[in-house]
Amino acid sequence: MVELTPEEQEKAIAEAPKGTWAILLVYAVFMVLGWLYMFYGFFLPHGPVN
């Protein structure tokens, strides 16, 4: 394993985890799209509850 210099360690700690945010964003988009599909594709076409 490669050892990081103290400057590199500080830089790594200070930066935001961009990959994690990208994965969370993709997951959130799929969740919203799935919810919209279920709501407009299944629930609304069946009409109000009798």
PyMOL commands that set and color helices and strands:
alter all, ss='L'
color gray80, all
select helices_A, chain A and resi 6-14+18-46
alter helices_A, ss='H'
color red, helices_A
deselect
rebuild
show_as cartoon
